[in-house]
Amino acid sequence: MRHKGRGLAPRFGSEDDMMDDLTPEIDDDDEDGFGEELDAEIAAEPSSAASLVAAIEWDDGGRDVDQTLVGADLIAAFQKQLPNSPGVYRMFDEANEVLYVGKAKSLKKRVASYTRMAGHTNRIMRMIRATRHMEFVTTRTETEALLLEANLIKRLRPRFNVLMRDDKSFPYILVSDDHEAPAIFKHRGARSRKGSYFGPFASGGAVGRTVASLQRAFLLRTCTDSVYETRTRPCLLYQIKRCSGPCTREVSLEDYASLVNDAKGFLSGRSNQVKQAIAGAMQEAAEDLDFERAAVFRDRLSALAHIQGHQGINPHGVEEADVFAIHQEGGLTCIQVFFFRTGQNWGNRAYFPKADSTLEPGEVLGAFLSQFYDDKPPASLILLPVEVEDGPVLAEALATKAGRRVQIAVPRRGEKKDLVDHATANASEALGRRLAETSSQARLLAGLKETFGLEQVPRRIEVFDNSHIMGTNAVGAMIVAGPQGFAKNQYRKFNIKGTDITPGDDFGMMREVMTRRFSRLLKEHGDAGPAPTLQPTESESAEEALASAEMPAWPDLVLVDGGKGQISAVRKILDELGIADKVTTIGVAKGVDRDAGRERFIVQGRDPFSLPPRDPVLYFVQRLRDEAHRFAIGTHRAKRKKELTANPLDEIGGIGPSRKRALLHHFGTAKAVSRAAFDDLLKVEGISAAMAKTIYDHFHERQ
């Protein structure tokens, strides 16, 4: 029997088909960009676990195993055929769903531990009893096994593993290096552009504030390269002293390069040297009685002080570190991570992983770390509050991934211990807030079930709304809510594409949105219908089970912002798809005088009704509807703004920044270009006869 890894490779080999099936396909205009950013970041990160794991050939080892065996007896039959080598194993249930993914230094010894029903927690015993099949792959080292395990857990999301809930990519600051005048940007996603990346930052807001302050301090441009190429005079940012104006040579490229180097130095940890140099230049200007120039340097120092003054705790002896803390309470777990780079605090983020309440903090934290760094570069120092299982192996795996030494430490005293304690306090506070929110959310969901006569407490609520102005820039929007509140990574937007829809036809728009949404759901997840009823374990309450449950793919409840017309259109579509009896739909119509609190609810089999003005369920539904309205309006405005700022010249093939600048300089506006005669186009510098014909034909194709 062979079940051997083939060494490092960028793909999963024979596992490709399985991975393709597990990766959702999201249309560009049907989502909010989250999934696309994450996929792009993983694909572009050559050191990610997706590129490091072995090209595996799974072996079910089942040729000599009695297929009628189940549970511990089945595991024992598999164990007899396994080698004493490192590898990864998967356990499957009766429906062929993955129950658990694990790694082992010795597959034979690790799997043997499951053949005994004594000494296990209730969670592990339930997993053993549910096992109906196993698959294995050996790897060259335990490090490779750890990387492969982490990658598979993130992709397969087995219900008995510790799972990260929020895996949104982190933002960075990018200073571009592929231009004569480098720009500074907020960047999230694939690192496809040549430049210097600084981060990670915990939030987009933190990056935005830092970039704004760096603009004041170093006067770097933030415009796109196409805007830079077409400028003929300085923009507003130059006028308000937020840019040095390299586009029109208000500053020489040599001096601008010096500003760029200062900014990189500051972000790379040489903040004191940069500040001393600026202070020296300010003093020199003052001694020369050039007070206007001295004031410029003063403002730059003030901006740098503003950056460091808004970063909270700033350690003196820790140059680069990721600080983790964990707190468990009420059946939930919070892991807090702080990022310190170049001696500066670049923010923190709280995670609430799905983990069994019986697991020890070290077990949860160890499993979390391997998934957390699957697609992120680790810091050179990782500080933890407790020892984690396989800590040395994890450090070796992260060092292999990063191409440099990575140290994992549990500080006992001093400044590093203070950092961990500070993170622990934040984890405790964040979990306290989450418990309060979860408890309130659970009561509201239970109230929703009673008010509308649902079969079970909803775990996934989808709310739909449309937005347009007289039928133009029409978009549909879907928001999702569940036990943890709004699931913003599940939001979707729909650009209305139907050519047979009359402008302003809300019913037609809703039909298109619902058709596309549920057709895709059927294609990706089958005719599954709502998720099965939750069964709390012996160690958790119904509220805890609801809070820790995975968000199902199918909605338990669909809310539509509209009256009888909209809800009728929705039910007709669901009936045509054959799922009308599997999806509960409720219409939320605006009440008398469109006043909040007088909403009418349209529920199948009941007359339209209203709820008492102070009913908590009414407030909850209003919150859901308002969030859908906010998301739809925001999407519509973004689309309208993009259309307003679009330049018709960008749609013509072969028109780059230089030709566009020449055309605009000659004619003044894009509208004038569109009206120009063929002979007039030939007079523009750089426009050949062939290009002039292309431009002329583009604007006169109807004629």
N, C-alpha and C positions, 0 to 999 in steps of 0.2 A: 504493500500500500504506500503510495506517495502522496504527501500533502505538504509540499515544500515551497517556501517563498523563493522567488527568482531574483532577489536583490532589488535595489532601488530603481524606480521607474516613475515617470510622470503620470501614468494612468493605472487603473485597477485591473487591466488585462481582462480576463474572463468575467470579472465582476462589473464591467461597464454597463451591461444591459440593466442590471439591477439598480445601479446608481442613477442611470438615466430615468428610470421609472420613478425614483424617489425624489427627483429634483423637479419642482413645479415649474411649468412654463407660464411665464407672465408676460402678457402683451405690453409693449411700451406704453400704450395709451390706456391700459387697464389697471395701472397701479401707481403708487406714489414714489417709486424709485428705490425703495429700500432693498427689495430682492435683487434688483439689477446691480446696485452698488456692491452688495455683499458678494454676489457671484463673481463680479469683475475683480474685486479685491483678492478673492481666493485664487482666481485663475492667474492673476498677474504676480502673485507672491511666490517666487521660485523656491523659497524656503518653507512654504507651508506644508502641513502634514499631507495634504492631497498630493504633493509632489514627492514626499519622502517615503511614503509607505510602499511596501513591496508590491510588485505585480503579482497578485495572489491567485492561486488556484485552490478554491475551496474543495475540501474532501469531506463527504458526509460520513465516511468510515462505516457505512451501513451495509456493506455487502454481506457480512457475516453476523449481522444483528437481527434478532427476531423483531419484526416490525410490529408485533402485537404488544410488546413491552411498553410500559409507560413509567414516568417518574424516575425514582431512584434505580429501579431494575434496568430501565433503558440506559441510564447514565453509566451504570456499572458495566453493561455490555460494551458500550463505546470505550470506556476507560481501559479495558483490556488490550485494545489495539493501538493505544496512543504511545508516542515516544517520550523520552525524558528531555525534550528540547523546548525552548521558548516558543510561544505562539499565541494565537488568539482563537477563542471559541465563541460560538453563537448558539443560543438555546431557543427553540421554536415551540409554539403552542399548537393546539389542534388545528387552528385556522392558518397555520404556517406564518404567523406573525412572530417577529423577533421578540423574545421575552427579555433577553439579557445578552450583553456583549462583555466578555472578560478577557484579560490577558494573564499569562502565567510564565514564570521562569521555567517551570516544568509542566507541560500540559498534563502528563500522566498523574502527577501528584496533585495538581490543582483540581482536576476533574474528579479525582478520587474522593476529595472532601465532600462532594455532593452525594456520594453513594450512601452516606450515613444520615439517617433522619434525626439523629440526636445532636444536640449542641448548636442548633441553628436558630436564628430568630424566626418569628412568624412569617416575615417577609420572604426569607430564603426558603422556608418550608413550602409556602404557597407556590413559589417559582419552581421548585423541584417537582411538586405534584402536577404542575401544569405542563411540564416538559414532554414533548412528543417527538422531538427530533433534535439533532445537534450537527454542527458543521465546524471544521477546524482548519487552521492553516499554521504551519510552522514558519518561524522567522529566524534570521541568523543570530539576532541578539534580543535581549529583553527590551532594549531601548526601541528597536524597531517595532516590537510588539506593543509597547506603550503608545507610540505615535499612531499605529494602525488602529488600536482600540479607540483612542480619542476621536479619530476621524470618523470611524463607523458609528460611534455613539451619537455624534452630532448629526449624521446623515440619517440613521435609522430610528433614533429616539426610542429605544426599548423602554418599556414601562417600568422595569425593575432597576434601571440604572439611575444615577444622579444626572439630571438634565439641566443644562442652561436654558433659561426661558428667553432672555433678551440677548441676542448676539449681533446687535447692530454695530456696524463698523465705526471706528473712532475717527474723529476729524484730526487733520494735521495742518500745519502751516507749510506752504510750498513757496520757495523762492526759486523762480525759474532760471535755468542756466543755458537755455537754448535761444537766447535773444540778446541783441546788443545792449538793450536796457532791461535787465531782469525785473520782473514784477513780483509782487507778494500776493498770495491768494490763500483763501481757506480751501482746503482740499479734503475730499472724502472719497474713498473708492480705490480703483486700480491706480498704481503708481506708474502710469504709462508715459508720463512726461519727464523729460530730463530736468533735474533740478535737485535742490537740497530740501529734504523733508524734516520737519521738526515736530515732535509729538511723542506719544499721543496726548491729546487734550480730552478731558472728560466730556465736554459738550461743545456743540457748535457755538453757543453763546460765548463760552470762554475764548474760543478762537476768534470770534468776531471782535470782542473787546480788545484782545491783544493786538490783532491786526490794526484796529483803529488807532491804538496808542503807538504802534510802530510807525504808522503813517505820520503821526505828529513828530515822532522822534527822528526818523530817518528819511522822511519825504519820498518814500518809494511809491511807484505807480501801482495802481490796482486795476487799471483798464485792460481789456483784452488786446491781443496783438493786432487784430483788425482795426480796432478803434485807434490804437497808437499809430498805425500806418497812415490813417486818413486825416489825422489832425493837422490843421494849418495854423492854429493859434491855441494858446494854452486853455485848458478847460477850467471849470469852476473850482476843482480841487486845488489847482495851482493858486487861484485867487485867494482861497481861504487857508493857504499854507499847509496843505495836506499832501502836496506832491511838488517835486522840484522841477517838473516840466521837461523831462528829457525828450519828449516827442517833438518839441519845437526848438530844442537846444537852448532852453533857458538855463540849463546847466550842461556843462560839457560831459561827454560820455566817460571821461577819465574821473571827473569829480563824482559822477553818479556811481561809478564802480566802487569808489571809496565808501560811499554811503551804503551800498549793498554789502560790502565786506564788514562794515561796522554792525549792520543788522544781523548778519550771520554770526558774527562774534558774540553779540549779545545773546542770541538764541542758543549758541553753543556753550554757554557757561562763562564766557569772558566778559561778564557784565561790568565788573569793577574796572577792568582796563579800559573798556569803552567809555564808561562814565568819567574816568579820570582824564582821558584824552579830550572829551568834549568840554570838561571843566577847564582844562588848560587852554583850549582854544577860546573859550569865553573870556578867560582872564586876559589872554593876549589881545583880543579884540577890544576889551575895555581899556587896556593900557594904551592902545593906539587911538583911543577916543572914538572908535567905530561902534557906537552904542547900539545901532540898529542891528549890526551883525552879532554883537554880543547878546542881544535879546533873542535872536534866533537860537543860539546855543542854549540860552536859559530855558526856552520853551522845550527844547529837546530833552534836557535834563529832567524837567518837570514831567514830561511824558513817560520817561523811563522809570521815574519814581512812582508814577501812577500804576504802572504795570506791576511792580514788585509790591506796592502797598496794598493791592487788591488780591493777593494770593494767599492770605491767611498765614498758616504756619509755614515757615521757611527754615529748613534745617541747615546748620552750618557744616556739619561733618558728613552729610550724605549728598553726594553729587548726583547719583542716578540710582533710583530704586523704585520698585513697585511694592507697595505696602498693602497687605491683605489682613482682614479681620473677619471673624465669623461670630454670629450670635444666633442661638436657637431658642424659640419660645412658642408655645401654643401650636406645636406641630409644624411651624414654618421655620425657614432658615433664611438669614440675610448674610450675604458676603459683601463687604465694603472694600473697594480698592482705591488707593490713592496713587497718583503718578507724580514722581519727582524726577525732573530732568534738569541738568545743568544747575543744580542747587536751587531750583525754583519749583514751587508747587503748581502743577498744571491741572489740578482739579481731581475730583473723585466721583465714583459712580457706585450705586447700590445694585446688587443682583439678588434675586430671590429664586434660587434653583429649586427644581422639583426633586425632593429627597425624602426618603422614608424617615419618619420621626424617631425611629430606633437607632439610626446611624449616629456614630460619634462624630464630633466636629472635625477631627483629623481625617476621617474617612470621606466626609462630604467635601472638605477643602481640597484633598488630594485629587479626587475625581474631577472637581471643578477646574483646578489649575490645568490639567492636561487638556481639557476642552477649551479653556479660555485662551491658551496660547497656541491653539491649533492653527490660527491664521493671523496671529499678531506677533510682532517682534518682542521678545522679553527684555527686561532691563538687566543690567549686569548683576544687580543685587535684588533678591526677592525676600522680603521680610514677612514672616508668618507668626501668628500667635501660638500655634501648637505644631508639634511634629506631625508630618503627614506620612502616610503609607508610601513606601518606595520613593522616599525623598531623594536619595542619591541617584536612582535610575531616572527620576524626573529631571534632576539637574543635568544629568548627562544628555538626556533627550533634548532639552532646551538648548544646551551648548552646541549640540550637533545641528540643530535647526538654525541657531543664530550665527554659527561659525566663530564663536568666541566663548570665553569662560563665563558661565552663569552660576552664581552662588545662591543657595537657598539657606536662610538662617532663621533661627528663632531667638531673638535677642532677650537677654535676661536683665539687663540694666542699661542705663545711659540714655543718650538721645534717641537711639534706634528703638529702644523699648518704649520711650515716650511716644514715638510715631505710631507704633502698633497699638498702644493704649488709646491714643486719640482716634485711630480708625475704629477700634472696638466700640468706643462710646458712640461714634457715628452709626455703626451697624446696629447697636441697640436702639437708638432713637429712630432709625429708619424702619426697623422691624416693628416698633411700637406703633408708628403711623400706619404701616401696612396692615397690622392686625385690626386697628380701629376701622380702617377703610374696608377691609375684607368682611368684618362682622356686619358693618352697615350695609355693604353691598349684598351680602348673603340674605339679610332680612328683606331688602328691597326686591331681590329676585324671587324670594319666597312669596312676598306680597303680590308680585306680578303673576305668579302661578295661580294664586287664589283668585285674584281679581278677574283674570281672563279665562279661568278654567282650563289651564294647561295640564297636560298629563304629568309633567315633571318640572322641577325647577330648571329654567333655561341656563345652559352653559355658554351658548353662543347666540347673541342677538344681532341681527343685521338690519340696519336702517338705511333706506334709500331716499334720495332727493335729487331733483334736477335744478339747473340754474342756466339762465340765458337772458339776453336782452332782445326782445322782439325776434326771437328765434336765432339770433347770431351767437357764435361761439358757444353753442349749446354743449353742456356736459352733464353727465350723470355721476352721482357720487354714492359710495357705500361705506358706511362706518360700521365697526364691529365692537361690541361690548360683551363682557363676561364677568366672572367672579372677581377678577383682578382689576375691573374697571375698563376703560377704553383700551382696546388692543390696536394701537396705531400702526403697528407693522402689518396689520391685516386690512387696512383701509385700501380701497380701490377707486380709481376714477375711470370714467368711460367717455371718450370723445364720441359724440353722436355722429354716426357715419351714414345713417339711412338717407338716401336721396328721395325716397317717396314720402318723407315726413314733412307735412306742412309746417313752415316756420311758426314756432310758438305752440305746437301741438304737444302738450304735456303728456297726454295719453300715449301718443305714438312714441315719444321719448322713453317713457317708462316701459313700454312693451319691448323696445330694443334693449334697454339695460337689463331687464329681467331675462330676456331670451339669452343674451350673451353670458350673463352670470351663471344661470343654472345649466345651460348647455355645457359650459366649461366644467362645472362641478360634476356633472354626469360623466364627462369624458375623463376627468382626472381621478375621481373617487368612486365612480360607479353609482348604482342606485342604492346607496347605503341608507339614506334617510337619517333621522336624528340619532344621536349617539345613545347607547344603552343606559339604563338607569344606574346611577352611582351606587356602589356597595361599599360603605365605610368599613375599614378593617377594625379589628378589636381595639387597636391603640389610638383610633382617631374618631372624632365626632363627625356628624354630617356636615357641619360648617367647614371643618378642616379638610374633609374629603373633597368638598366643592372647591375650596381655595387651591388645593394642590392638583386638581384634575387638569389634564391636558385640554386645550381648546379644540373641540371637534371640528372637522371640515364642514359638516353640514349644519345649517342653523336650526336651532330649536324654535326660534321665533323670528318672523320677518315683519318689521314695521315700515309702513309706507306713508310718507307725508302726503296725504290727500284724502279725498272723500270716496264716495261710492264709485265714481268713474275710474279713478286710479286703481282702486282695489279690484274692480271688475276686470280691468285690463291685465292686472297681475295674475289673478286666478285663472283667466283664460289661457295665459301663457303656460302656467304650471300644469293646467289640465292637458294642454297639447303635448307637453313633455312627459306626461304620465306620472307626475309627482305631486299632484294637487293634494292627495291624502297624506303626504309625508311632510309637508311644510305648512306650518301654521302662519297665516298672514293676518295682520290687523292694520286697518287704516286709521290714521290720526288726522281728522278733519278739523280745520279751524272753526271755532264756535261762533256764536252770535257776535257781530261787530269785530270778528277776528281777534277777540280778546284772549290773552293767556288765562287759562283756568276754566274756559268754557269749551274746551275741545270735545268733539264728539268722536267716539270710537266705533268703528265698523268691524264687527266680529261675525264670522259666518255662523248662521243659525240663531242669531240674536238681533233684536232691534237695536239701532244705534242708541248709545247711551253716553252719559257724562259721569265723571267722578266728582265727589265732594271737593270744594275749592281747596281745602287744606290736606287732602289725601297725600301721604308720602309717595304712593305709587304714581300719582298724577305728576308730582314734581320730578320723579325719576324719568318718566316718559318724556316730559318736556325737556329735560337735560339731554336725553338721547336725540330727540328731534332737533334741538338747537345745535348740537354738535354736528349732525349730518348737514344742517343748513350752513353752518360755518365752513365746513369742509367743501361743500359744493360751491359756495360763493367764492372761497379762496381759489379753488381750481379754475373757476370761470374767469376771475380777475387776472390770474396768471396767464391764461390763454389769450385773453383780450390784450393784455399788455405786450405779450410776445408778438401778436399780430400788428399792433400799432407801431412797434419799434422795428419791425422787419423792413429790410431794405430790398426793394425789387431787384436790384442789381445782384444780390447774393444768390438769386435763383438761376442766374445765367452761368452755364458751364464755361470755364476758361477765364472768368473775371476774378482776378485776385486783388489783393490790397492795392498794388501799384496802379493797375488799370482802373480800379474803382476810384482811386484818388484823382487820377488824371481826368476821368469823365466828370466827376463832381466839380473839380476845379474849372473845367471848361464850360460846363452847362449850369452849374450852381446847385441843382437839385436832381434827384432821381426822376421826378416827374417831368422835368425838362428833357432829360435823356430819353424818356419813353416817347416824347413827342418829336424828337429830332429826326430830320431827314437822313437818308443814307449818306448823302454827300457831306452833311455836317458832321456825321460820326467819323468820316475818314480824316477830318481835319484834326482830330484829337491825337496827341502824341502817344505812340505805342499801340494804336488801334489799326490793325491791318484791314484789308478789304474783306477777308474771310470773317474776321471778328466783328467788323461793322455789320456785315450781313447777318451774323448770328444774333447780335443785339437788336437789329431792326426787326428781324423775323420774330424774335421773342415777344416784342411789344405789338406786333401787327399780325399775329398769326390768325386772328379771326377774319382779317381782310384777305 
